[in-house]
Amino acid sequence: MNSNLETCTDLIKNAQNIVVLTGAGISTESGIKDFRSETGIYSMAPEYLLSLDYFFRHPAEFYQFAIENLYYPDVKPNLGHEILTKWEKQGKVRQIITQNIDGLHQKAGSQNVIEFHGTIKDAACLHCGEVYSTEAMVNRMEEMQDFYICDHCKTKRVQERYIKPNVVLYGDAGEWFTAEGFETIIQLIEQADCLLVLGTSLKVTPFSTFPQYRRRGVPLVIINKGDTPYDNAAGAFVIHDSIGKTLNKIDKALSGLQNG
């Protein structure tokens, strides 16, 4: 085990209140497309396709793009997700805050998950709040022309009856984009004794600001194949490698320490 990995293992071993920040890089190891790499979603189309404005102007085309590129109902959690679940059950991981909308942390069994950018598993009418599973929306797409218009309310303004996926789009604001939501997240990070960043470039605001709220002296462990703006920050320990492989090495070392 190299010295950097040993240091990170020691930091995680000694921590009892880890807050984990995750991004697309943990899900790519399950086969989900990422966003910002050379082969990512934004190499195929501009961010405008995932904006609130585009959704209102072209709802059918928006859904076509979103279902093809964001919805992966059959994808399974990977080793990285599973180890985080194991550490949560051991009382080591206190909270996961994710940019991902795929639900893989919950599929792996993690309980304390904040989906900062929402979830692709369902959608809701903007007027009455009627919830539709994304599977139901896929069926509606195949069967109806105006599949994105809610059947359950009769407001005259048709756009108010649009069924919007419960993901945070560009120009949109989710349930955590409130003063109360931010305060909750900041308190969790301020209470952490280790901040573990997995698979995110930390370049998208406001998610990218979260590491700034850790207490002085609290270590920042970053496992990400690309660089982040925090790589040279005080107290940052960086591993540019696979998340699943790295967490597995750390977990095996921790198990050996516990058994020793």
MARKOL-806138 format. One record per residue (C-alpha): residue in three letters; chain; y, x, z. Coordinates in pm, whole numbers, padded with zeros to 5 digits. Each point is the difference from the previous one (the first is absolute). Layout:
! residues N
+---------+--------+--------+--------+--------+
! residuo ! cadena !  north !   east !     up !
+---------+--------+--------+--------+--------+
!     Ala !      A !      Y !      X !      Z !
...
+---------+--------+--------+--------+--------+
//
This chain:
! residues 260
+---------+--------+--------+--------+--------+
! residuo ! cadena !  north !   east !     up !
+---------+--------+--------+--------+--------+
!     Met !      A !  00000 !  00000 !  00000 !
!     Asn !      A !  00335 !  00146 ! -00100 !
!     Ser !      A !  00272 !  00050 !  00259 !
!     Asn !      A !  00217 ! -00289 ! -00126 !
!     Leu !      A ! -00294 ! -00240 !  00018 !
!     Glu !      A ! -00087 !  00133 !  00345 !
!     Thr !      A !  00356 ! -00061 !  00117 !
!     Cys !      A ! -00004 ! -00356 ! -00135 !
!     Thr !      A ! -00339 ! -00061 !  00163 !
!     Asp !      A !  00138 !  00117 !  00336 !
!     Leu !      A !  00307 ! -00223 ! -00037 !
!     Ile !      A ! -00216 ! -00306 ! -00074 !
!     Lys !      A ! -00245 !  00090 !  00276 !
!     Asn !      A !  00281 !  00008 !  00257 !
!     Ala !      A !  00172 ! -00317 ! -00123 !
!     Gln !      A ! -00067 ! -00341 !  00153 !
!     Asn !      A !  00266 ! -00205 ! -00178 !
!     Ile !      A ! -00007 !  00086 ! -00370 !
!     Val !      A !  00209 ! -00204 ! -00241 !
!     Val !      A ! -00123 !  00032 ! -00358 !
!     Leu !      A !  00218 ! -00045 ! -00310 !
!     Thr !      A ! -00203 ! -00053 ! -00319 !
!     Gly !      A !  00081 ! -00025 ! -00369 !
!     Ala !      A ! -00174 ! -00023 ! -00336 !
!     Gly !      A ! -00175 !  00335 !  00042 !
!     Ile !      A ! -00253 ! -00139 !  00247 !
!     Ser !      A ! -00091 ! -00284 ! -00235 !
!     Thr !      A ! -00038 !  00211 ! -00315 !
!     Glu !      A ! -00313 !  00142 !  00164 !
!     Ser !      A ! -00143 ! -00353 ! -00028 !
!     Gly !      A !  00089 ! -00014 ! -00371 !
!     Ile !      A !  00332 ! -00185 !  00023 !
!     Lys !      A !  00281 !  00116 ! -00229 !
!     Asp !      A !  00288 !  00172 !  00169 !
!     Phe !      A !  00363 ! -00049 ! -00096 !
!     Arg !      A !  00177 !  00328 ! -00054 !
!     Ser !      A ! -00246 !  00257 ! -00131 !
!     Glu !      A ! -00021 !  00086 ! -00370 !
!     Thr !      A ! -00271 ! -00263 ! -00043 !
!     Gly !      A !  00152 ! -00251 !  00241 !
!     Ile !      A !  00128 ! -00351 ! -00064 !
!     Tyr !      A !  00357 !  00115 ! -00063 !
!     Ser !      A ! -00117 !  00225 ! -00283 !
!     Met !      A ! -00102 ! -00323 ! -00175 !
!     Ala !      A !  00296 ! -00224 !  00073 !
!     Pro !      A !  00342 !  00007 !  00168 !
!     Glu !      A !  00050 ! -00109 !  00358 !
!     Tyr !      A !  00187 ! -00300 ! -00139 !
!     Leu !      A ! -00336 ! -00168 ! -00070 !
!     Leu !      A ! -00053 ! -00015 !  00376 !
!     Ser !      A !  00346 ! -00132 !  00082 !
!     Leu !      A !  00103 ! -00338 !  00133 !
!     Asp !      A !  00228 ! -00044 ! -00300 !
!     Tyr !      A ! -00286 !  00049 ! -00246 !
!     Phe !      A ! -00221 ! -00238 !  00200 !
!     Phe !      A !  00258 ! -00280 ! -00032 !
!     Arg !      A !  00074 !  00070 ! -00367 !
!     His !      A ! -00358 !  00052 ! -00119 !
!     Pro !      A ! -00244 ! -00135 !  00263 !
!     Ala !      A ! -00303 ! -00022 ! -00230 !
!     Glu !      A !  00044 !  00358 ! -00128 !
!     Phe !      A !  00067 !  00120 !  00354 !
!     Tyr !      A ! -00330 ! -00148 !  00121 !
!     Gln !      A ! -00187 !  00149 ! -00296 !
!     Phe !      A !  00128 !  00347 !  00086 !
!     Ala !      A ! -00050 ! -00041 !  00377 !
!     Ile !      A ! -00357 ! -00130 ! -00028 !
!     Glu !      A ! -00099 !  00277 ! -00241 !
!     Asn !      A !  00159 !  00281 !  00202 !
!     Leu !      A !  00021 ! -00101 !  00366 !
!     Tyr !      A ! -00295 ! -00230 !  00070 !
!     Tyr !      A ! -00332 !  00167 !  00083 !
!     Pro !      A ! -00214 ! -00258 !  00183 !
!     Asp !      A ! -00326 !  00197 ! -00034 !
!     Val !      A !  00128 !  00342 !  00110 !
!     Lys !      A ! -00151 !  00134 !  00323 !
!     Pro !      A !  00166 !  00206 !  00276 !
!     Asn !      A ! -00070 !  00373 ! -00013 !
!     Leu !      A ! -00077 !  00263 !  00260 !
!     Gly !      A !  00368 !  00041 !  00089 !
!     His !      A !  00035 ! -00371 !  00085 !
!     Glu !      A ! -00325 !  00006 !  00196 !
!     Ile !      A !  00098 !  00300 !  00214 !
!     Leu !      A !  00333 ! -00161 !  00090 !
!     Thr !      A ! -00193 ! -00310 !  00111 !
!     Lys !      A ! -00232 !  00221 !  00208 !
!     Trp !      A !  00300 !  00172 !  00164 !
!     Glu !      A !  00161 ! -00337 !  00071 !
!     Lys !      A ! -00319 ! -00119 !  00175 !
!     Gln !      A !  00003 !  00324 !  00203 !
!     Gly !      A !  00356 ! -00080 !  00111 !
!     Lys !      A !  00151 !  00296 ! -00184 !
!     Val !      A !  00177 ! -00183 ! -00285 !
!     Arg !      A !  00241 ! -00259 !  00139 !
!     Gln !      A !  00156 ! -00135 ! -00321 !
!     Ile !      A ! -00026 !  00030 ! -00378 !
!     Ile !      A !  00315 ! -00071 ! -00203 !
!     Thr !      A ! -00085 ! -00014 ! -00369 !
!     Gln !      A !  00185 ! -00025 ! -00328 !
!     Asn !      A ! -00323 ! -00120 ! -00160 !
!     Ile !      A ! -00058 ! -00363 ! -00091 !
!     Asp !      A ! -00376 !  00026 ! -00059 !
!     Gly !      A ! -00127 ! -00096 !  00349 !
!     Leu !      A ! -00247 !  00291 !  00011 !
!     His !      A !  00094 !  00100 !  00355 !
!     Gln !      A ! -00099 ! -00348 !  00121 !
!     Lys !      A ! -00314 !  00000 ! -00217 !
!     Ala !      A ! -00100 !  00322 !  00177 !
!     Gly !      A !  00045 ! -00174 !  00335 !
!     Ser !      A !  00343 !  00120 !  00116 !
!     Gln !      A !  00171 ! -00263 !  00216 !
!     Asn !      A !  00351 !  00133 !  00057 !
!     Val !      A !  00143 !  00012 ! -00351 !
!     Ile !      A !  00357 ! -00070 ! -00110 !
!     Glu !      A !  00009 ! -00068 ! -00375 !
!     Phe !      A !  00358 !  00109 ! -00055 !
!     His !      A !  00002 ! -00095 ! -00368 !
!     Gly !      A ! -00206 ! -00316 !  00043 !
!     Thr !      A ! -00342 ! -00089 ! -00140 !
!     Ile !      A ! -00145 ! -00082 ! -00340 !
!     Lys !      A ! -00271 ! -00222 !  00152 !
!     Asp !      A !  00210 ! -00318 ! -00025 !
!     Ala !      A !  00319 ! -00162 ! -00125 !
!     Ala !      A !  00226 ! -00278 !  00127 !
!     Cys !      A !  00231 ! -00267 ! -00137 !
!     Leu !      A !  00361 !  00106 !  00050 !
!     His !      A !  00098 ! -00356 !  00097 !
!     Cys !      A ! -00276 ! -00155 !  00214 !
!     Gly !      A ! -00192 !  00313 !  00096 !
!     Glu !      A ! -00334 ! -00128 ! -00131 !
!     Val !      A ! -00236 !  00300 ! -00008 !
!     Tyr !      A ! -00224 !  00074 ! -00299 !
!     Ser !      A ! -00261 !  00274 !  00001 !
!     Thr !      A !  00041 !  00251 ! -00281 !
!     Glu !      A ! -00347 ! -00101 ! -00118 !
!     Ala !      A !  00131 ! -00356 ! -00033 !
!     Met !      A !  00301 !  00128 ! -00195 !
!     Val !      A ! -00231 !  00185 ! -00241 !
!     Asn !      A ! -00190 ! -00325 ! -00057 !
!     Arg !      A !  00327 ! -00189 ! -00052 !
!     Met !      A !  00109 !  00259 ! -00258 !
!     Glu !      A ! -00313 ! -00076 ! -00201 !
!     Glu !      A !  00028 ! -00379 !  00031 !
!     Met !      A !  00372 ! -00091 ! -00001 !
!     Gln !      A !  00311 !  00090 ! -00196 !
!     Asp !      A !  00249 ! -00018 !  00289 !
!     Phe !      A ! -00248 !  00136 !  00253 !
!     Tyr !      A !  00277 !  00164 !  00205 !
!     Ile !      A !  00167 ! -00334 !  00090 !
!     Cys !      A ! -00110 ! -00157 !  00330 !
!     Asp !      A ! -00179 ! -00336 ! -00011 !
!     His !      A !  00087 ! -00094 !  00357 !
!     Cys !      A !  00376 ! -00049 ! -00005 !
!     Lys !      A !  00237 ! -00189 ! -00228 !
!     Thr !      A !  00337 !  00173 !  00032 !
!     Lys !      A !  00190 ! -00041 ! -00329 !
!     Arg !      A !  00086 !  00371 ! -00040 !
!     Val !      A ! -00316 !  00133 ! -00160 !
!     Gln !      A !  00059 !  00363 !  00104 !
!     Glu !      A ! -00002 ! -00107 !  00364 !
!     Arg !      A ! -00361 ! -00112 ! -00054 !
!     Tyr !      A ! -00114 !  00334 ! -00138 !
!     Ile !      A ! -00306 !  00146 !  00173 !
!     Lys !      A !  00085 !  00361 !  00084 !
!     Pro !      A ! -00257 !  00261 !  00103 !
!     Asn !      A !  00048 !  00103 !  00362 !
!     Val !      A !  00100 !  00353 ! -00101 !
!     Val !      A !  00345 !  00153 !  00038 !
!     Leu !      A !  00148 !  00040 ! -00348 !
!     Tyr !      A !  00299 !  00210 ! -00101 !
!     Gly !      A !  00310 ! -00195 !  00101 !
!     Asp !      A ! -00211 ! -00194 !  00251 !
!     Ala !      A ! -00032 !  00009 !  00379 !
!     Gly !      A ! -00321 ! -00050 !  00195 !
!     Glu !      A ! -00064 ! -00116 !  00355 !
!     Trp !      A !  00039 !  00355 !  00133 !
!     Phe !      A !  00334 !  00050 ! -00178 !
!     Thr !      A !  00187 ! -00164 !  00288 !
!     Ala !      A !  00179 !  00138 !  00304 !
!     Glu !      A ! -00291 ! -00116 !  00219 !
!     Gly !      A ! -00260 !  00145 ! -00236 !
!     Phe !      A !  00172 !  00338 ! -00013 !
!     Glu !      A !  00044 !  00004 !  00376 !
!     Thr !      A ! -00371 ! -00064 !  00052 !
!     Ile !      A ! -00097 !  00285 ! -00233 !
!     Ile !      A !  00255 !  00242 !  00146 !
!     Gln !      A ! -00124 ! -00071 !  00353 !
!     Leu !      A ! -00359 !  00067 ! -00107 !
!     Ile !      A !  00100 !  00334 ! -00154 !
!     Glu !      A !  00215 !  00095 !  00301 !
!     Gln !      A ! -00302 ! -00059 !  00227 !
!     Ala !      A ! -00239 !  00206 ! -00216 !
!     Asp !      A ! -00124 !  00340 !  00118 !
!     Cys !      A ! -00100 !  00093 ! -00357 !
!     Leu !      A !  00111 ! -00132 ! -00339 !
!     Leu !      A ! -00267 !  00022 ! -00271 !
!     Val !      A !  00118 ! -00043 ! -00361 !
!     Leu !      A ! -00267 ! -00061 ! -00263 !
!     Gly !      A !  00042 ! -00028 ! -00375 !
!     Thr !      A !  00367 ! -00077 ! -00032 !
!     Ser !      A !  00279 !  00205 ! -00156 !
!     Leu !      A !  00246 ! -00146 !  00255 !
!     Lys !      A !  00256 ! -00048 ! -00274 !
!     Val !      A !  00036 ! -00380 !  00000 !
!     Thr !      A !  00252 ! -00140 !  00245 !
!     Pro !      A ! -00002 ! -00142 !  00259 !
!     Phe !      A ! -00363 !  00106 !  00067 !
!     Ser !      A !  00099 !  00363 ! -00056 !
!     Thr !      A !  00236 ! -00009 !  00300 !
!     Phe !      A ! -00268 ! -00078 !  00257 !
!     Pro !      A ! -00099 !  00360 !  00092 !
!     Gln !      A !  00360 !  00060 !  00111 !
!     Tyr !      A ! -00053 ! -00229 !  00300 !
!     Arg !      A ! -00274 !  00204 !  00168 !
!     Arg !      A !  00097 !  00157 !  00330 !
!     Arg !      A !  00103 !  00365 !  00008 !
!     Gly !      A ! -00309 !  00220 !  00021 !
!     Val !      A ! -00241 ! -00262 ! -00132 !
!     Pro !      A ! -00209 !  00158 ! -00279 !
!     Leu !      A !  00007 ! -00132 ! -00355 !
!     Val !      A ! -00335 !  00052 ! -00178 !
!     Ile !      A !  00024 ! -00058 ! -00376 !
!     Ile !      A ! -00308 ! -00019 ! -00225 !
!     Asn !      A !  00117 ! -00057 ! -00356 !
!     Lys !      A ! -00079 !  00162 ! -00333 !
!     Gly !      A !  00369 !  00015 ! -00098 !
!     Asp !      A !  00308 !  00122 !  00182 !
!     Thr !      A !  00210 ! -00214 !  00234 !
!     Pro !      A !  00360 !  00043 !  00122 !
!     Tyr !      A ! -00140 !  00069 !  00349 !
!     Asp !      A ! -00232 !  00289 ! -00086 !
!     Asn !      A !  00238 !  00257 !  00148 !
!     Ala !      A !  00122 ! -00213 !  00291 !
!     Ala !      A ! -00028 !  00131 !  00356 !
!     Gly !      A ! -00339 ! -00089 !  00143 !
!     Ala !      A ! -00150 ! -00088 ! -00342 !
!     Phe !      A ! -00354 !  00116 ! -00085 !
!     Val !      A ! -00095 ! -00056 ! -00365 !
!     Ile !      A ! -00337 ! -00008 ! -00179 !
!     His !      A !  00003 ! -00048 ! -00379 !
!     Asp !      A ! -00353 ! -00131 ! -00049 !
!     Ser !      A ! -00219 ! -00310 ! -00019 !
!     Ile !      A !  00058 ! -00239 !  00291 !
!     Gly !      A ! -00362 ! -00106 !  00039 !
!     Lys !      A ! -00130 !  00357 ! -00014 !
!     Thr !      A !  00264 !  00128 !  00243 !
!     Leu !      A ! -00036 ! -00282 !  00253 !
!     Asn !      A ! -00377 !  00039 ! -00016 !
!     Lys !      A !  00027 !  00371 !  00087 !
!     Ile !      A !  00234 ! -00082 !  00289 !
!     Asp !      A ! -00225 ! -00281 !  00123 !
!     Lys !      A ! -00309 !  00219 ! -00011 !
!     Ala !      A !  00185 !  00267 !  00197 !
!     Leu !      A !  00109 ! -00262 !  00254 !
!     Ser !      A ! -00357 ! -00131 !  00030 !
!     Gly !      A ! -00122 !  00353 !  00056 !
!     Leu !      A !  00260 !  00050 !  00272 !
!     Gln !      A ! -00100 ! -00327 !  00166 !
!     Asn !      A ! -00370 !  00087 ! -00017 !
!     Gly !      A !  00055 !  00359 !  00111 !
+---------+--------+--------+--------+--------+
//
